[in-house]
Amino acid sequence: MKNSIRFPHLLKADLLADLPDEFKFRFLDDCTVRLYDVPTEVLAQGGPVPGMFLIAHGSAEITCVNSDGQTAMIHLARQGEIVGEIEVLSENAAAATCTTAPKTTLLFCAQSQLCEAVRTPVFLRNITRIFYDRMVRDNATKFVDQFYPVDQRLREYLYRLSADKPEISKTQADLAGLLGCARQTLNRELGRLRDDEIIEMEKGKIRVLDRVGLLAGIGPGRLG
């Protein structure tokens, strides 16, 4: 079955905005479908990037490790978003690690296909618009993370990670690393959320019971 028929929702992806239907159909049908039932690292920071990935279903977590070995979650890419395009076009190694969520479907666009597509001005415009929006989002995140306390940053991470489903497969060590805080601090904040019946916890997992409750503790404008 052709990808344009199998994934019709992708015809409305930002990547394909304002392009003729014929272009959209051809582009999607030329991509290769890749299914991931379990979390899988499809790009490794510093490693090769053979092509671009378009998320058809599910999500992918983008993380980055600094020279001190600290890990930060950069973004949770969802359906219709792309990863790896800048590295492919600039012929650079992966700037971050991309790991799929369980039950995620990606469309793989090889380097040759992407380079051919960017010869179309509107497609190139769409790529640059996506990159621009990404810079705006990342700049805002860097700014506010200097001023917001751990409890609000934790609420934001949990809010974003629970967008597709309430269960989050993250250990407390993972979250402490993402937030850049001590395990004791994280445990205290998680305990408060649990006592307020916003979350429940079990080994290696957190289940969000009340996303509205999480949102109530996040600073204004954080999730715009």
C-alpha positions in Angstrom: 0.0 0.0 0.0 1.3 3.5 -0.9 2.4 5.6 2.0 0.2 8.5 0.9 -2.8 6.3 1.3 -1.5 4.5 4.4 -0.7 7.8 6.3 -3.1 10.4 4.8 -2.7 12.7 7.8 0.9 13.3 6.8 -0.3 15.2 3.7 -1.1 18.0 6.1 2.4 17.9 7.8 4.2 21.3 8.0 7.0 19.7 5.9 4.5 19.5 2.9 2.6 22.7 3.4 1.5 24.5 0.2 2.9 21.9 -2.1 1.0 20.3 -4.9 -0.7 17.0 -4.1 1.3 15.2 -6.8 4.5 16.3 -5.0 3.1 15.2 -1.6 2.1 11.8 -2.9 5.4 11.1 -4.6 7.5 12.3 -1.6 5.6 10.1 0.9 5.5 7.1 -1.4 9.3 7.3 -1.9 9.9 7.1 1.8 10.6 3.7 3.6 8.4 2.7 6.5 10.1 1.7 9.7 8.2 0.2 12.6 9.5 0.3 16.2 7.6 -1.8 18.8 10.1 -1.0 21.6 12.1 2.2 22.3 14.9 2.3 19.7 17.8 4.7 19.1 17.6 5.8 15.5 20.2 8.5 15.7 23.1 8.7 18.1 24.7 12.0 19.0 28.0 12.3 17.1 27.1 9.5 14.8 26.2 9.3 11.1 22.8 10.5 9.8 21.9 8.5 6.7 18.6 10.4 6.1 15.7 12.3 7.6 12.9 10.7 9.7 9.2 11.8 9.5 7.1 10.6 12.4 4.0 8.9 11.1 2.7 7.6 14.4 4.0 7.8 17.9 6.8 10.0 19.1 10.6 10.3 19.5 12.6 11.8 22.3 15.5 14.1 21.4 18.3 14.2 24.0 21.8 15.7 24.2 24.8 14.8 26.4 27.3 17.5 27.4 31.0 17.1 28.0 30.3 16.4 31.7 28.1 13.5 30.8 24.9 15.3 31.8 21.8 14.5 29.7 19.1 17.0 28.7 15.9 16.3 26.9 15.7 18.8 24.1 12.3 17.9 22.6 9.6 15.3 22.3 8.9 15.1 18.6 5.4 14.0 17.7 3.4 12.9 14.7 4.1 14.9 11.6 7.5 16.3 12.9 10.9 15.6 11.3 14.3 14.8 12.7 17.8 14.6 11.1 17.1 17.0 8.2 19.6 19.6 9.1 22.4 17.1 9.6 21.7 15.5 6.3 21.6 18.7 4.3 24.7 20.1 6.1 26.5 16.7 6.0 27.2 16.8 9.7 27.1 14.2 12.4 23.9 13.9 14.6 23.7 16.9 17.0 21.6 14.9 19.4 20.3 11.4 20.1 16.8 10.4 18.8 15.0 7.5 20.5 11.6 6.4 19.5 8.8 5.7 21.9 7.2 2.2 21.9 4.8 1.6 19.0 6.2 4.3 16.8 6.2 4.4 13.0 8.7 6.5 11.1 9.1 7.3 7.4 12.7 7.3 6.4 13.8 9.7 3.7 17.2 8.9 2.3 19.8 11.7 1.7 19.4 11.5 -2.1 15.6 11.9 -1.9 15.9 14.8 0.5 18.5 16.6 -1.6 16.2 16.2 -4.6 13.2 17.5 -2.7 14.9 20.7 -1.5 15.3 21.7 -5.1 11.7 22.7 -4.9 11.6 26.2 -3.4 8.4 25.7 -1.3 9.8 22.5 0.2 13.0 24.3 1.1 11.0 27.1 2.6 9.1 24.6 4.8 12.4 23.0 6.0 13.7 26.5 7.0 10.4 27.4 8.7 10.6 24.3 10.8 14.2 25.0 11.7 13.2 28.6 12.6 10.3 27.5 14.8 12.7 25.0 16.5 15.2 27.8 17.3 12.4 30.0 18.8 11.3 27.1 21.0 14.8 26.2 22.1 15.7 29.8 22.8 12.6 30.2 25.0 13.4 27.0 26.9 17.0 28.0 27.6 15.8 31.3 28.9 13.1 30.1 31.3 15.1 27.2 32.6 17.4 29.7 34.2 14.6 31.1 36.3 12.1 28.3 37.0 12.6 26.1 40.0 12.9 22.3 39.8 9.2 21.6 40.7 8.0 23.6 37.7 10.5 22.1 35.3 9.5 18.6 36.5 5.8 19.4 35.9 6.6 20.6 32.4 8.6 17.5 31.5 5.8 15.2 32.8 3.2 17.3 31.0 5.1 17.0 27.7 6.0 13.3 28.1 2.4 12.3 28.9 0.9 14.0 25.8 0.4 10.7 24.0 -0.3 8.4 26.9 -0.3 8.8 30.8 2.4 6.2 31.5 6.0 7.5 31.3 8.8 4.9 31.2 11.4 6.9 33.0 13.4 6.1 36.1 14.0 8.7 38.8 17.7 8.6 37.8 16.7 9.5 34.2 14.5 12.4 35.3 17.1 13.7 37.7 19.6 13.8 34.9 17.2 15.6 32.5 16.4 18.2 35.2 20.0 18.6 36.3 19.0 18.1 40.0 19.9 15.8 42.8 18.0 12.5 43.3 16.9 13.7 46.7 15.4 16.8 45.3 13.6 14.9 42.6 12.2 12.4 45.0 10.8 15.1 47.2 9.0 16.8 44.3 7.7 13.5 42.9 6.4 12.7 46.4 4.5 16.0 46.5 2.9 15.2 43.2 2.0 11.7 44.4 0.5 13.1 47.6 -1.6 15.5 45.6 -2.8 12.5 43.5 -1.4 14.1 40.3 0.9 11.1 39.6 1.4 7.5 40.8 4.7 5.7 40.7 6.1 2.2 40.3 9.5 0.9 39.5 10.8 2.6 36.4 7.5 4.1 35.5 5.4 7.2 36.4 1.7 7.4 35.5 0.1 10.9 35.2 -3.3 10.9 36.7 -4.1 14.6 36.4 -2.5 16.5 33.5 -4.6 19.6 34.4 -3.1 19.5 37.8 0.4 19.4 36.3 -0.5 22.4 34.1 -1.6 24.4 37.1 1.9 24.4 38.5 3.7 25.4 35.3 4.6 29.1 34.7 2.5 31.1 32.1 3.8 30.9 28.6 5.9 27.8 29.1 4.0 25.6 26.8 3.1 28.0 24.0 
